[in-house]
Amino acid sequence: MRFMLPFLGKTKKGYLDEGIRDYADRLSHFAQVETPVLKEKAAGKTPDDKIKLLEAEQLLGKIDQCKQGIVIALDPYGKMVDSEGLATLLGRWQDRGVDTAAFLIGGHLGLHQSVLTRADHVLSLSKMTFTHEMTRMLLLEQLYRACTIQAGHKYHK
């Protein structure tokens, strides 16, 4: 399976960038990992809804390449699953022949409704709010953890 996580903007915090690279590298032992960086829209005089729409167009344009894929949006109001539940979901998708799982994280304003509507699944990492940069690292760690659960490795314990 291939994981695609398009990022809106570069990760500015060095410690988060290091963590993202670390977990992407670990995860690459189980699956192909792609983290293309898209241009984040700067806040300014542009209305928030317009920024979210422009970012949505970029995200959706990137995942249009995933013909046999599944799209998962991360949103605070999405379904919460634990690590074992995520491992189960990944296993189900693999059994169905899904070749790519595209995980979409919004920018600093969150995701536009069009992304949530397009998504096959909407998941939440927590009821708490995280920056979109922190969410990148947390998601990669959870994907890595789910893959180690599937493989029966001790990391999860």
N, C-alpha and C positions, 0 to 999 in steps of 0.2 A: 504494500500500500504506500502511496505517496501522500505526504502532508503538505498542503500549501497554506501558508499564513502570510498573506500580503499585509505589509505594515504601512500605515499612513504616516510618513515622515520617518526620519532617522531616530534612533534611540539616543537621546541626548545625555542621559546619565551613564557615566562610565561603568559603574558597578552593575547596572541593569543590562547594559550591552554585553558585559563579560558573562553574566549569568545566562543571557539569551544564547550567546555563542556556545557556552558550555553545554546547556541542555539540548540545543540543536545538534551539537556534535554527538552527544550521548544517544540521542534519538536516531541519528543516522545509522546506527548499528542495527536498527530494526526496520527502518523505512527510509525512503528518500524524503528529504526535508527541503522545502523551498520557502524562503522568506524574502520575496521581492519587496523593495522599498518603493512606495508610491509617493507622489508629492502631496504633503499635507497642506490643506488650505489654511492660510493664515487668518486669524481673527482680525478684524479691523472694522471697516464700515460696511462690510458685507453681512447681511442678516444671517443669523445662525442657521435657519432652515435652508438657506441657499448654500451655505458651506457644507452642511450635511448632505444635501442633494449632490453637489459636485463630488464629494468624497464617495458617495454611494455609486455614482457612475463609474468612478475609477475602480472600486472594488468589484462591482458586478462585471465590468469589462474584463478584468483580470481572470475571474473565474469562468467566464464563458469558454475558456480553453478546456475546461474539465467536462468532457462529454459523458464519461462514465463515472462521474464524480457525485459527491454528496456535499451539500453546502450547510455549514453549521455557523450560525450567528451567535456571538456572545453578547448577552444583554442581561442587565440586573434582574429583569422580570422573566427570564427564561427558566426552564426546568433545571432544578439542581439535581446532580447525580454525584455519588461518591466515587472514589477512585476505582473500586471494583465495578461500579455501574458503567463508568466510562470504558473500562476494559471490555465489558460485555457488549457495549455498543460497537466498539471497534471490531470485535469478533463477528458480530452480526453483519456489519457492513462488508467485511472481508468475505464472509460466507455467501453474501449476495453478489459478489464479484465487483464491488466498488473498487475502482483503481485509485481514486483521489478523494481525500477528505479535505475540503477547503474550509478553514476556520477564519471567520471574519470578525475583526475587532475594530470598533469605531475609533475615530479620532477623539480629541478632547471634548467634543460635544456628544459623543455616542453615535449610534447608527441611525440612519434615515429609515423611515418606515418601509421604503421600497426594498431595502436589504432584508429586513425582518420578514416581509411578505415572500420574498424569493427563497429564503432559507428553507431547507428540508427539516431542520431542527433548530430550535433556539434554546441554548443552554446558558446557565449562569454559574460562575465560579464561586459566588458568595452573595449573601445579601448585603455585604459591605461594598462600598465603592472603592475601586482602585484606579490609579492612573492607567491610561491605555498602554504606557510603557511597562508598568508593573504587570499588567494583564498578559502581555506577551510572554514574559518569563514564567509566570505562574502557569499559563496554558502549556507551554513547552515542557515544564516539569511534570505536569499532570499527564501529558501524552506519553512522556518517557516512563512515568510510573505505571500507566496502563499497559504499556508494552512489556514492562518487566513482569507485571502480574500475569499477562498472557503467556509469557515465556517461563514462568515459574521461578524467576530469580528472587534473590533475597532482598533486593533494594526496597521493596514495599514494606517489609517487616519493620 
